[in-house]
Every structure is written in structure tokens, then in C-alpha cells.
Amino acid sequence: MKKRTFNNIMILLVAILLVMLNQFDLLEKSAKFMLIPILAFYYIGQFAERKFQK
């Protein structure tokens, strides 16, 4: 899997997650937990950078 494909998949997953949370009105209720997904994607990004280095 190429780095660009991986990035596009991750962006699509985040967009779908945010749309779903918005549809169920959970974004306002769970605002204090927003740091957890950001932290998870930070570590996923580090893993992807190591894996897809040229």
C-alpha cells in the first residue's frame, strides 16, 4: 500500500466518523474526549511514516 493511498483511506475514515457523530448529535456531548482520536491518529501517522519511508 502506498503512502498516498493510506492517507486517503485515513482521511475518508475520519470524515465518515465525524459525519456519523454529527448525525447522532454526539459531537457536543463528547467534546471532552476529542483528544483521544487525535492522539490515536498521531500514532497511526508515526507508524505510517516509518512503514512507508523511501
Summary of the structure (lengths in Angstrom):
residues: 54
radius of gyration: 13.3
end to end distance: 12.9
largest distance: 41.9
contacts: 105
relative contact order: 0.15
helix: 76%
strand: 0%
